[in-house]
């Protein structure tokens, strides 16, 4: 097998929202810009997903995953670490948000090794909120 090139501090933030609407899974993905030559990038960006009407049961299953990837170019990116949220948990917070909190970024493999920390502000709003 061909060896993958090694990357030198190249990172990209990937946000994915997974929902199940009337039995059909839907996936919405947003990507940040790519940060090169930085060991501690600041992703000072806003990403908005379209509102999807969800029943109470569907809202229970909706998940938001945020992960940092090692973006080496044309090859498949390696996931450095990720953090996951239940959308309902965020929506049920005061003002439907988590503001400026630090979260552990864990390796996606079985070890769940701590890879670093990610400071996030997250808001979940319905059109009438």
N, C-alpha and C positions, 0 to 999 in steps of 0.2 A: 504494500500500500504506500501511496505517496505521503511524504511527511508534510504536515501543515507548517507554514511559516510561523515563527514566533512574533508576537506583537509587542511593541514597547509602549505600555501605558496608553492604550486606545480604549475608550469606553463609550458606550451608548446606553441610554435609559430607554427601556421598552415597557410600555404600559398596556395591559390587555384586560378587557372587561369580558367576562364570560357570563352569558345568560342562557336560560332555556325558556323560550316563548312557545306556548302551545305544543310542547314536546320537541320542538326543533332547537338545537343548540345554535347560538349566535356568538360570534367572536368579533370584537372591535379592537383594533390595535393602533397605537400611536407610538411614534419613535421620536426621540430627541435628536438634536444634532450630534455629530460624532466629535468627541474631544480627544485630541491627540497630544502625546507628550506631557500628560498631566497625571500625577498619582492621586490627586484629590480634586476632581472636577466639581464645579458648582453648576448644577442643572437648573438655573433660575428660569424655568419655563412654565407655561400654562398649557394644559392639554384638556380639551373638552370632548366628551363623548355625547352622541345624540341620546336624548331621552327615549327609552323604550318602555312602553306601557307594560307593567308587570303585575300579575296577580300577586296576592299575598304569598302563595306557595312559591311562585317564580322568584320573588324578591328574596325569599329565604335561601335560594340556591345561587344567586348572583355573586360572583367573585371578582375582585380586582387584584391583579398580580402586577407587581412592579419589580423589574429585574434589571440588573446591570450586565451588559454583555461586552465581551472583548471583541471588538469589531475589527477583524483582520482584512477586510476587503471582500473579495469574491468568494471566499470559502464560508462554510457555515460558522456562525459566531458561537463562541463558548460563553455559557452563562457563568458569570462570576458569583453572583448571589441574587437572592430574591426575597421579597416580603409579600405576604398575601393578606387580603382583607375580605370579610363578608360585607357586601354592600349594605345590607340591612343594619349591621352594627354601626357603620358610619352614619347612616340616615337617622338612626335612633339617638344619636348624641345631641347635646345642646346645639342649636343652630345648624344641625345636620353636618357638622364638620369636626375634623381633627386638625388642630392648628399648630404648626411648628414643633411637632414631636419627633424625637429620634427613635428609629426602629433598627433592630439588628438585621443585617443583611446576611442571610444564611446560604451556604452552598446548596445547590439543588440535589446533590446526591444523598445517599443514605446517611452519611456522617453529619449532615446539617452543621458543618463547621462554620464558625463565625468568620465572615469575610470583611466586616467593617460595619459602618453605620450609615444610615440614610435619614436625613431630616426632611420630613414631609408635612405638607398641609393638604388635606383632602376634603372635598365638599361634595355631598350628594343632594341634589335638589330636583324636585318635580317641577314641571312648568308653572304650577300655581303657588309655589313656595315663595 
